């Protein structure tokens, strides 16, 4: 899948997000191996009015260091978001993506494809997973 490396400045600019928080995943307190953004509200496109009104977190701009692919940091961040939403008393974690390969990957993380939507000439895969408490202790110590 395409790399974010060429768009590093764009990625850094997402850290100044008044609509949500940027979270990082670090290894041994020494190295950031992933980052994601969690927002209280997703974008206005691709979701019904009813879905937008449901209490949820919106996960976006998740990026991981390929050197740590073996420990699946993307899966850990996705599952952490599901657990975090439940801890906050929310119902869903939602996300979208442009690439069919990424949508297939999110399916392996337990997210469901809700629908495909068109936005500004792009096909978006709108995905969701019900919030729920998860035991992440084994994944956190790999």
C-alpha positions in Angstrom: 0.0 0.0 0.0 1.2 3.6 -0.5 3.5 5.0 2.1 2.9 8.2 4.1 6.6 9.0 4.0 6.3 11.4 1.1 3.5 13.2 3.0 5.2 13.4 6.4 4.5 17.2 6.8 0.8 16.5 6.2 0.9 13.7 8.7 2.5 15.9 11.3 -0.1 18.7 10.7 -2.8 16.3 11.9 -1.3 16.5 15.4 -2.9 20.0 15.6 -6.4 18.7 15.4 -9.1 20.6 17.3 -11.7 17.9 16.6 -9.8 15.0 18.1 -6.7 13.6 19.8 -3.7 12.1 18.2 -2.5 9.0 20.0 0.9 7.3 19.5 2.0 3.7 20.1 5.5 3.4 21.4 7.8 0.4 21.9 9.7 0.3 25.2 9.4 4.0 25.7 12.0 4.5 23.0 10.4 4.5 19.6 7.0 5.5 18.2 5.8 2.6 16.0 2.3 3.9 15.3 -0.1 6.8 15.5 -3.8 7.4 15.0 -6.4 10.0 15.4 -9.6 9.6 17.4 -12.4 12.1 17.0 -15.8 12.4 18.6 -17.4 13.1 15.2 -16.5 11.7 11.8 -16.8 13.5 8.5 -20.3 14.5 7.3 -20.1 12.3 4.2 -20.7 8.6 4.0 -22.9 8.2 7.1 -26.6 8.5 7.6 -28.0 11.1 10.0 -28.9 8.3 12.4 -25.4 6.9 12.3 -23.9 10.3 12.9 -26.1 10.8 16.0 -24.9 7.5 17.6 -22.2 7.9 20.2 -18.9 6.8 18.6 -15.3 7.4 18.0 -14.0 8.1 14.6 -10.5 6.6 13.9 -8.4 8.2 11.1 -4.9 8.7 9.8 -3.5 5.5 11.3 0.1 4.9 10.4 2.6 2.3 11.6 6.3 1.7 11.2 6.8 -1.2 8.7 9.8 -2.4 10.7 7.3 -3.6 13.4 4.9 -5.3 11.0 5.4 -8.7 12.7 3.7 -7.5 16.0 0.8 -5.9 14.1 0.7 -2.4 15.6 -2.2 -1.4 13.4 -4.4 -4.2 14.8 -3.4 -3.2 18.3 -4.3 0.4 17.7 -7.7 -0.6 16.1 -8.6 -2.9 19.0 -7.5 -0.3 21.5 -9.9 2.2 19.9 -12.7 -0.4 20.3 -11.8 -0.8 24.0 -11.4 2.9 24.5 -14.8 3.6 23.0 -16.4 1.1 25.3 -14.6 2.6 28.3 -16.0 6.0 27.4 -19.5 4.5 27.2 -19.7 4.9 23.4 -21.4 2.5 21.0 -19.2 2.4 17.9 -15.7 2.9 16.3 -16.0 4.1 12.8 -13.4 4.7 10.1 -13.1 5.0 6.3 -10.5 4.3 3.7 -9.8 4.7 0.0 -8.0 1.5 -0.8 -9.8 -1.8 -1.1 -6.7 -3.6 0.3 -6.9 -1.5 3.4 -10.7 -2.2 3.7 -9.8 -5.9 3.6 -7.2 -5.5 6.3 -9.7 -3.7 8.5 -12.1 -6.6 8.1 -9.4 -8.8 9.7 -9.5 -6.4 12.7 -13.2 -7.1 13.2 -14.6 -4.1 11.4 -17.6 -4.5 9.1 -18.0 -2.8 5.7 -21.1 -0.6 6.2 -21.2 0.7 2.7 -19.2 2.2 -0.1 -19.7 5.9 -0.7 -18.5 8.4 -3.3 -16.8 11.6 -2.2 -15.2 14.1 -4.5 -14.6 11.4 -7.2 -13.2 8.9 -4.7 -14.7 5.6 -3.5 -14.7 5.4 0.2 -15.1 2.2 2.2 -17.2 3.2 5.3 -16.4 0.8 8.1 -17.6 0.3 11.7 -17.1 -2.0 14.7 -19.2 -2.1 17.8 -17.4 -0.9 20.9 -16.5 -3.4 23.5 -14.0 -4.1 26.3 -11.1 -6.1 25.1 -8.2 -7.7 27.0 -5.2 -6.2 25.2 -2.6 -7.2 27.8 -0.9 -9.9 25.7 -0.7 -7.6 22.7 0.8 -4.8 24.8 3.7 -6.9 25.9 4.9 -8.2 22.5 
